[in-house]
């Protein structure tokens, strides 16, 4: 202890704020390496590779949303896909009916294929969407649409990437996925007690139409008894017109992979025999920490909600020079202003009709969509209910955003049912626009409830249908209407769960 008259020594001084641990130092360095500036520079670097892949194969670029759009200049972007890596996770392989991606079929037919762009974060060569989800999708459609072209029936997987066990398990599931896209056959003289006696493959009855039997192939009656079979190309689960899809695609799909490690198969190009889908992983694989890469970040565009301050790919590509010369500490403010300006000028002001209905529409909430009262009725999932309290032709649900909004929607669907039943029941020819903040989630959920409750198979309004029993398969059918009409619709799992819970509750007679 120093005497009262002496000065303190260096050893006696303590600066807690200066006693930074090694872990704190490393965390600080990592945050610096993962700066917005480094991310944007990394995206630009990866975009150069993506363009090289497109030129190598002479194919247009398609972004696997949302990450893929960061790596493609909007002027060179031909379309979007919505394949999720979760559908390719080990043990959870799936053919998603929420994300059919049927918009790719005519695009592939027009150009002979496409390059689908995605990326993944540190440590992996490619995301599961490219290594498994899309190969599963291609195999299912090849088998369902081109049953005689067996050369394209095997699931095509990247070389030396998955284990033999996983490859085998995926291959064994393909037939099960194809069953959901089987042919629907009407048999006029078969009995419900023995529906599949003279058919090969698995058969089952549609509970909504007992005379419809689904199976793989019809064989003649062994005793030569006469019966008539009219074959319709519609899927069991979704009532999709398979013949129309076959015409849209034209030829089977062949898969190739392009990444910083290899192009495989090396000699594969466009061909008169097939359409080529090149699965491009944009980023260089990084094995160590970002700090060792001189500022380069693998998968920089991934999880943009966590780092982009609201920046979107279109805003980034239009304003690259300005963003590059802006200091890191100023980027949040600059980005905010750029996003506001872009939103004012470029928000989509068009609504999409939900086929086969002729009077249901979906869009992002925007006053320009309904200029002049173009639509007879409007439901705004996020709008303030008080704002339209005196307008009988508008219904605002007041739902919050994200998961809270899905729960709010569940509580509001009875209002949607009553509003639609009263308004369209009085005049079924009225047009109805359903909107939400994104035009992709809550609005899709509300519309799903509407088409399940009120619409017949051919898209006609019928108020008496609200008493019918609704199954998950039936809801899946109607969801296909919405997804096929507006390809970027992507209702969240929580939104779909809310709709299912509402529709499948016992009816209140």
Secondary structure, DSSP 8 states (H G I E B T S, - for coil): ---TTS---GGG---GGG---HHHHHHHHHHHHT-HHHHHHHHHHHHHHHHHHHHHHT--EEEETTGGGGGS-GGGEEEEE---GGGGSTT-----SS---THHHHHHHHHTEEEEEE---TT-SS-HIIIIIHHHHHHHHHHHH-TT-GGG-S----TTTS-HHHHHHHHHHHHHHHHTT-EEEEESS--GGGTTTTEES--EEETTEEEEEEESEE---TT-----EEEE-B-TTT--BHHHHHHHH-S-EEEEEE-SS-EESTT---BTTBEEEEEEE-S----S-GGGGTT--TTTTTTGGGTSTT--HHHHHHTHHHHHTS-GGGHHHHHHHHHHHHHHHH-----EE-TT-SSEEEEE--GGGGTTS-SSEEEESSS-GGGGTT-TTEEE----SHHHHHHHHHHHHHHHHHHHHHHHHH-TT--EEEEESSSSSHHHHHHHHHHHHHB-TTS-B-GGGGGS---HHHHHHHHHHHHHHSTT----HHHHHHHHHHHTS----
